[in-house]
Amino acid sequence: MRTITLPLDEFLRWSTGHGETTIPQSWVPIVYAALNNNSPESGYFVQTTSFDGEPMQQPMLWRYGVWHSSQQNEERKKAYSQRQRELSFIFEANVKQAVPYVQKFFGVDKNIANIIATKYVRDNNEELLKMLGMDELIKDIKDV
């Protein structure tokens, strides 16, 4: 193998022209050390694990600002997904809680009551659910 020498600043500017690039695993310790252990002041970041913490087969060299923005976007996506899951659990718990009241009030079987309860909960029709005898809708995941 032939070895060449390049000025680090030029290499970094060239390799991260679009914000990030893959680098060989063997380069990681060298580039990492040259970047003062991923110091933000270096302006670059070597990523060896995914945003989920899993080891990456192909390390990435990022411009620090681009990496930081990507990391924040991933955190926002995770938080949004978590909130959507929580809302889904709350919705399902409210429907399950409403079904017996709908069954009793309308005198219908469980399947029909489930359809009606789903509609009432989806429409957030608390007044109607109270009329059926249900106290209140669950609003917080800790109450599920």
TILOKOL-944786 format. One line per 5 residues: number of its first residue (from 1); their letters; for each residue x, y, z of N, C-alpha, C, O. Coordinates in nm, 2 decimals, m for minus. Layout:
N
NUM	a	X Y Z X Y Z X Y Z X Y Z | ...
// end
This chain:
144
1	mrtit	0.08 m0.12 0.00 0.00 0.00 0.00 0.09 0.12 0.00 0.19 0.13 0.07 | 0.05 0.22 m0.08 0.12 0.34 m0.09 0.07 0.45 0.01 m0.05 0.45 0.02 | 0.15 0.52 0.08 0.10 0.62 0.17 0.13 0.76 0.12 0.24 0.79 0.06 | 0.04 0.85 0.14 0.05 0.99 0.10 0.03 1.08 0.22 m0.03 1.04 0.32 | 0.07 1.20 0.21 0.05 1.30 0.32 m0.04 1.41 0.26 m0.01 1.46 0.15
6	lplde	m0.14 1.44 0.34 m0.23 1.56 0.30 m0.24 1.65 0.42 m0.24 1.60 0.53 | m0.25 1.78 0.39 m0.28 1.87 0.51 m0.42 1.83 0.56 m0.52 1.82 0.48 | m0.44 1.82 0.69 m0.56 1.77 0.75 m0.68 1.87 0.72 m0.79 1.82 0.68 | m0.66 2.00 0.72 m0.76 2.09 0.69 m0.82 2.07 0.55 m0.94 2.08 0.53 | m0.73 2.06 0.46 m0.77 2.04 0.32 m0.85 1.90 0.30 m0.95 1.90 0.24
11	flrws	m0.80 1.80 0.37 m0.87 1.67 0.36 m1.01 1.68 0.42 m1.10 1.63 0.36 | m1.02 1.74 0.53 m1.15 1.76 0.60 m1.25 1.84 0.51 m1.36 1.80 0.50 | m1.20 1.95 0.46 m1.29 2.03 0.37 m1.33 1.95 0.25 m1.45 1.95 0.21 | m1.24 1.88 0.19 m1.27 1.80 0.07 m1.37 1.69 0.10 m1.47 1.66 0.03 | m1.34 1.61 0.21 m1.41 1.49 0.24 m1.55 1.52 0.29 m1.64 1.44 0.27
16	tghge	m1.57 1.64 0.35 m1.71 1.67 0.41 m1.77 1.78 0.33 m1.84 1.86 0.38 | m1.75 1.78 0.20 m1.81 1.88 0.11 m1.96 1.89 0.12 m2.01 2.01 0.11 | m2.03 1.78 0.15 m2.18 1.79 0.16 m2.22 1.78 0.31 m2.34 1.77 0.34 | m2.12 1.78 0.40 m2.16 1.77 0.54 m2.11 1.65 0.61 m2.08 1.65 0.73 | m2.11 1.54 0.53 m2.06 1.41 0.59 m2.01 1.32 0.48 m2.04 1.33 0.36
21	ttipq	m1.93 1.22 0.52 m1.88 1.12 0.43 m1.84 1.00 0.51 m1.81 1.01 0.63 | m1.83 0.89 0.45 m1.79 0.77 0.52 m1.63 0.76 0.52 m1.57 0.82 0.43 | m1.58 0.70 0.62 m1.43 0.69 0.62 m1.40 0.54 0.66 m1.48 0.48 0.73 | m1.29 0.49 0.62 m1.25 0.35 0.66 m1.23 0.34 0.81 m1.19 0.44 0.88 | m1.27 0.23 0.87 m1.25 0.20 1.01 m1.11 0.23 1.06 m1.09 0.28 1.17
26	swvpi	m1.01 0.20 0.98 m0.87 0.21 1.02 m0.83 0.36 1.03 m0.73 0.39 1.10 | m0.91 0.45 0.98 m0.88 0.59 0.99 m0.94 0.65 1.12 m0.89 0.76 1.16 | m1.03 0.59 1.18 m1.10 0.65 1.29 m1.01 0.70 1.40 m1.02 0.81 1.44 | m0.92 0.61 1.45 m0.83 0.66 1.56 m0.75 0.78 1.52 m0.73 0.87 1.60 | m0.70 0.78 1.40 m0.61 0.89 1.35 m0.69 1.02 1.34 m0.65 1.12 1.39
31	vyaal	m0.81 1.01 1.27 m0.89 1.13 1.25 m0.95 1.18 1.39 m0.95 1.30 1.42 | m0.99 1.09 1.47 m1.04 1.12 1.60 m0.94 1.19 1.68 m0.97 1.30 1.75 | m0.82 1.15 1.69 m0.71 1.21 1.76 m0.68 1.35 1.70 m0.66 1.45 1.78 | m0.68 1.36 1.57 m0.65 1.49 1.51 m0.76 1.59 1.54 m0.74 1.71 1.53 | m0.88 1.54 1.57 m1.00 1.63 1.59 m1.01 1.66 1.74 m1.12 1.70 1.79
36	nnnsp	m0.91 1.63 1.82 m0.91 1.65 1.97 m1.03 1.58 2.03 m1.11 1.64 2.10 | m1.05 1.45 2.00 m1.15 1.37 2.05 m1.29 1.43 2.03 m1.38 1.43 2.12 | m1.32 1.46 1.90 m1.45 1.52 1.86 m1.48 1.65 1.92 m1.60 1.68 1.94 | m1.38 1.73 1.96 m1.41 1.86 2.02 m1.49 1.94 1.92 m1.45 1.95 1.80 | m1.59 2.01 1.97 m1.67 2.10 1.88 m1.59 2.21 1.81 m1.61 2.25 1.70
41	esgyf	m1.48 2.25 1.88 m1.39 2.35 1.83 m1.32 2.31 1.70 m1.28 2.39 1.62 | m1.31 2.17 1.68 m1.24 2.12 1.56 m1.32 2.15 1.44 m1.27 2.16 1.33 | m1.46 2.16 1.46 m1.55 2.18 1.35 m1.59 2.05 1.28 m1.67 2.05 1.18 | m1.54 1.93 1.33 m1.58 1.80 1.27 m1.61 1.70 1.38 m1.57 1.72 1.49 | m1.67 1.59 1.34 m1.71 1.49 1.43 m1.70 1.35 1.36 m1.75 1.34 1.25
46	vqtts	m1.64 1.26 1.43 m1.63 1.12 1.38 m1.74 1.04 1.45 m1.74 1.03 1.57 | m1.83 0.99 1.37 m1.94 0.91 1.43 m1.92 0.76 1.40 m1.90 0.72 1.29 | m1.91 0.68 1.51 m1.89 0.54 1.50 m2.01 0.46 1.55 m2.01 0.34 1.53 | m2.11 0.52 1.61 m2.23 0.46 1.65 m2.35 0.53 1.58 m2.34 0.65 1.56 | m2.46 0.46 1.55 m2.57 0.52 1.50 m2.64 0.61 1.60 m2.60 0.61 1.72
51	fdgep	m2.74 0.69 1.56 m2.81 0.78 1.66 m2.88 0.69 1.76 m2.92 0.75 1.87 | m2.90 0.56 1.74 m2.96 0.48 1.83 m2.86 0.41 1.92 m2.90 0.33 2.01 | m2.73 0.43 1.90 m2.63 0.38 1.98 m2.57 0.25 1.93 m2.49 0.19 2.00 | m2.62 0.20 1.82 m2.56 0.08 1.76 m2.43 0.10 1.69 m2.42 0.21 1.62 | m2.34 0.01 1.70 m2.21 0.03 1.62 m2.24 0.04 1.47 m2.32 m0.04 1.42
56	mqqpm	m2.17 0.13 1.40 m2.18 0.15 1.26 m2.08 0.06 1.19 m1.96 0.06 1.23 | m2.11 0.00 1.08 m2.01 m0.08 1.00 m1.92 0.02 0.93 m1.81 m0.01 0.91 | m1.98 0.13 0.89 m1.90 0.23 0.81 m1.90 0.36 0.89 m2.01 0.43 0.89 | m1.79 0.40 0.96 m1.79 0.53 1.03 m1.81 0.65 0.94 m1.79 0.64 0.82 | m1.86 0.75 1.00 m1.89 0.88 0.93 m1.81 0.99 0.98 m1.78 1.00 1.10
61	lwryg	m1.76 1.08 0.89 m1.69 1.20 0.93 m1.79 1.31 0.89 m1.83 1.32 0.77 | m1.83 1.39 0.99 m1.92 1.50 0.97 m1.86 1.64 0.99 m1.77 1.65 1.07 | m1.92 1.74 0.93 m1.90 1.87 0.98 m1.98 1.88 1.11 m2.09 1.83 1.12 | m1.92 1.94 1.21 m1.98 1.93 1.34 m2.12 1.99 1.34 m2.21 1.93 1.40 | m2.14 2.10 1.28 m2.28 2.16 1.28 m2.38 2.07 1.21 m2.50 2.07 1.26
66	vwhss	m2.34 2.01 1.10 m2.43 1.92 1.03 m2.47 1.80 1.12 m2.58 1.76 1.13 | m2.36 1.74 1.18 m2.39 1.63 1.27 m2.48 1.67 1.39 m2.57 1.59 1.42 | m2.45 1.78 1.45 m2.53 1.83 1.56 m2.68 1.84 1.52 m2.77 1.80 1.60 | m2.70 1.91 1.41 m2.84 1.92 1.36 m2.91 1.79 1.33 m3.02 1.77 1.36 | m2.83 1.69 1.27 m2.89 1.56 1.24 m2.92 1.49 1.37 m3.03 1.42 1.38
71	qqnee	m2.84 1.50 1.47 m2.86 1.44 1.60 m2.99 1.50 1.67 m3.07 1.43 1.72 | m3.00 1.63 1.66 m3.12 1.69 1.72 m3.25 1.65 1.64 m3.35 1.63 1.71 | m3.24 1.64 1.51 m3.35 1.60 1.43 m3.39 1.45 1.47 m3.51 1.43 1.49 | m3.30 1.37 1.49 m3.33 1.23 1.54 m3.39 1.23 1.67 m3.49 1.15 1.69 | m3.35 1.31 1.76 m3.41 1.32 1.90 m3.55 1.37 1.89 m3.64 1.32 1.96
76	rkkay	m3.58 1.47 1.80 m3.71 1.52 1.78 m3.80 1.41 1.73 m3.92 1.39 1.77 | m3.75 1.33 1.63 m3.83 1.23 1.57 m3.86 1.12 1.67 m3.98 1.07 1.68 | m3.77 1.09 1.76 m3.79 0.99 1.86 m3.90 1.04 1.96 m3.99 0.96 2.00 | m3.88 1.16 2.00 m3.98 1.22 2.10 m4.12 1.22 2.04 m4.22 1.19 2.10 | m4.13 1.26 1.91 m4.26 1.26 1.84 m4.32 1.12 1.83 m4.44 1.10 1.86
81	sqrqr	m4.24 1.02 1.80 m4.28 0.88 1.79 m4.33 0.84 1.93 m4.43 0.77 1.94 | m4.26 0.87 2.03 m4.29 0.83 2.16 m4.43 0.89 2.20 m4.51 0.82 2.26 | m4.45 1.02 2.17 m4.57 1.08 2.20 m4.69 1.02 2.12 m4.80 1.01 2.18 | m4.67 0.99 2.00 m4.77 0.92 1.92 m4.81 0.79 1.98 m4.93 0.75 1.98 | m4.71 0.71 2.03 m4.74 0.58 2.09 m4.82 0.60 2.22 m4.92 0.53 2.24
86	elsfi	m4.78 0.70 2.30 m4.86 0.73 2.42 m5.00 0.77 2.39 m5.09 0.73 2.45 | m5.02 0.86 2.29 m5.16 0.90 2.25 m5.24 0.78 2.20 m5.36 0.77 2.23 | m5.17 0.69 2.13 m5.24 0.57 2.09 m5.28 0.48 2.21 m5.40 0.43 2.21 | m5.19 0.46 2.31 m5.23 0.39 2.43 m5.34 0.45 2.50 m5.43 0.38 2.55 | m5.34 0.59 2.51 m5.44 0.66 2.58 m5.58 0.64 2.51 m5.68 0.62 2.57
91	feanv	m5.57 0.65 2.38 m5.70 0.64 2.30 m5.75 0.50 2.32 m5.87 0.48 2.34 | m5.67 0.39 2.31 m5.72 0.26 2.33 m5.78 0.23 2.46 m5.88 0.17 2.48 | m5.71 0.29 2.57 m5.76 0.28 2.70 m5.90 0.34 2.72 m5.98 0.29 2.79 | m5.91 0.46 2.66 m6.04 0.53 2.67 m6.15 0.45 2.60 m6.26 0.45 2.65 | m6.12 0.40 2.48 m6.22 0.32 2.41 m6.26 0.20 2.49 m6.38 0.16 2.51
96	kqavp	m6.16 0.13 2.55 m6.19 0.01 2.63 m6.27 0.05 2.75 m6.36 m0.03 2.79 | m6.24 0.16 2.81 m6.32 0.21 2.93 m6.46 0.24 2.89 m6.55 0.22 2.97 | m6.48 0.30 2.77 m6.62 0.34 2.73 m6.71 0.23 2.68 m6.83 0.24 2.69 | m6.65 0.12 2.63 m6.73 0.01 2.57 m6.84 m0.04 2.67 m6.96 m0.05 2.62 | m6.81 m0.07 2.80 m6.92 m0.12 2.88 m7.04 m0.02 2.90 m7.15 m0.06 2.91
101	yvqkf	m7.00 0.11 2.91 m7.11 0.21 2.92 m7.19 0.22 2.80 m7.32 0.23 2.81 | m7.13 0.21 2.68 m7.21 0.21 2.56 m7.30 0.09 2.55 m7.41 0.10 2.51 | m7.24 m0.03 2.58 m7.32 m0.15 2.58 m7.44 m0.14 2.66 m7.55 m0.18 2.62 | m7.42 m0.10 2.79 m7.53 m0.09 2.88 m7.64 0.01 2.84 m7.76 m0.02 2.84 | m7.59 0.13 2.79 m7.69 0.24 2.75 m7.77 0.20 2.63 m7.89 0.22 2.63
106	fgvdk	m7.70 0.15 2.53 m7.77 0.12 2.40 m7.82 m0.03 2.39 m7.90 m0.06 2.30 | m7.77 m0.11 2.48 m7.81 m0.25 2.48 m7.76 m0.33 2.35 m7.84 m0.41 2.29 | m7.64 m0.30 2.31 m7.58 m0.36 2.19 m7.47 m0.46 2.23 m7.42 m0.45 2.35 | m7.43 m0.54 2.14 m7.32 m0.63 2.17 m7.19 m0.56 2.17 m7.18 m0.44 2.14 | m7.08 m0.63 2.22 m6.95 m0.56 2.24 m6.89 m0.50 2.11 m6.83 m0.40 2.12
111	niani	m6.91 m0.57 2.00 m6.85 m0.53 1.87 m6.91 m0.39 1.83 m6.84 m0.30 1.79 | m7.04 m0.38 1.84 m7.11 m0.26 1.80 m7.08 m0.15 1.90 m7.05 m0.03 1.87 | m7.07 m0.19 2.03 m7.04 m0.09 2.14 m6.89 m0.04 2.11 m6.87 0.08 2.14 | m6.80 m0.12 2.06 m6.67 m0.08 2.04 m6.66 0.02 1.92 m6.59 0.12 1.93 | m6.74 0.00 1.82 m6.75 0.10 1.71 m6.80 0.23 1.76 m6.75 0.34 1.73
116	iatky	m6.91 0.23 1.84 m6.97 0.35 1.89 m6.87 0.42 1.98 m6.85 0.55 1.97 | m6.81 0.35 2.07 m6.72 0.40 2.17 m6.60 0.47 2.10 m6.55 0.57 2.14 | m6.55 0.40 1.99 m6.43 0.45 1.92 m6.47 0.59 1.86 m6.39 0.68 1.86 | m6.59 0.60 1.80 m6.64 0.73 1.74 m6.65 0.83 1.85 m6.60 0.95 1.83 | m6.71 0.80 1.96 m6.72 0.90 2.07 m6.59 0.95 2.12 m6.57 1.07 2.15
121	vrdnn	m6.49 0.86 2.14 m6.36 0.89 2.19 m6.28 0.97 2.09 m6.22 1.07 2.12 | m6.29 0.93 1.96 m6.22 1.00 1.86 m6.27 1.14 1.85 m6.19 1.23 1.82 | m6.40 1.16 1.86 m6.46 1.29 1.85 m6.44 1.37 1.98 m6.48 1.49 1.99 | m6.38 1.31 2.08 m6.35 1.37 2.22 m6.49 1.42 2.27 m6.49 1.53 2.33 | m6.59 1.34 2.26 m6.73 1.38 2.30 m6.75 1.34 2.45 m6.82 1.25 2.48
126	eellk	m6.68 1.42 2.54 m6.69 1.39 2.68 m6.83 1.40 2.74 m6.87 1.33 2.82 | m6.91 1.50 2.69 m7.04 1.52 2.74 m7.13 1.40 2.71 m7.20 1.36 2.80 | m7.12 1.35 2.60 m7.20 1.23 2.56 m7.16 1.11 2.64 m7.24 1.03 2.69 | m7.03 1.09 2.66 m6.98 0.98 2.74 m7.02 1.00 2.88 m7.05 0.90 2.95 | m7.02 1.12 2.94 m7.07 1.14 3.07 m7.22 1.11 3.09 m7.26 1.05 3.19
131	mlgmd	m7.29 1.14 2.98 m7.44 1.11 2.98 m7.46 0.95 2.98 m7.55 0.91 3.04 | m7.36 0.88 2.93 m7.37 0.73 2.93 m7.33 0.68 3.06 m7.35 0.56 3.09 | m7.27 0.76 3.15 m7.23 0.72 3.28 m7.08 0.71 3.31 m7.03 0.68 3.42 | m7.00 0.74 3.20 m6.85 0.74 3.22 m6.80 0.87 3.28 m6.85 0.97 3.25 | m6.72 0.85 3.38 m6.67 0.97 3.46 m6.60 1.07 3.37 m6.64 1.18 3.35
136	elikd	m6.48 1.03 3.32 m6.40 1.12 3.23 m6.30 1.04 3.15 m6.27 0.92 3.18 | m6.26 1.10 3.04 m6.15 1.04 2.96 m6.02 1.05 3.02 m5.98 1.14 3.10 | m5.94 0.94 2.99 m5.80 0.94 3.04 m5.72 1.04 2.96 m5.74 1.04 2.83 | m5.64 1.13 3.02 m5.57 1.23 2.95 m5.42 1.21 2.95 m5.35 1.27 2.87 | m5.37 1.13 3.05 m5.23 1.12 3.07 m5.19 0.97 3.07 m5.26 0.89 3.12
141	ikdv	m5.07 0.94 3.01 m5.02 0.81 2.99 m5.00 0.74 3.13 m5.02 0.62 3.14 | m4.97 0.81 3.23 m4.95 0.75 3.37 m5.08 0.70 3.42 m5.08 0.62 3.52 | m5.20 0.74 3.37 m5.33 0.69 3.41 m5.38 0.57 3.34 m5.48 0.52 3.37 | m5.30 0.53 3.24 m5.34 0.41 3.16 m5.32 0.28 3.23 m5.35 0.18 3.18
// end
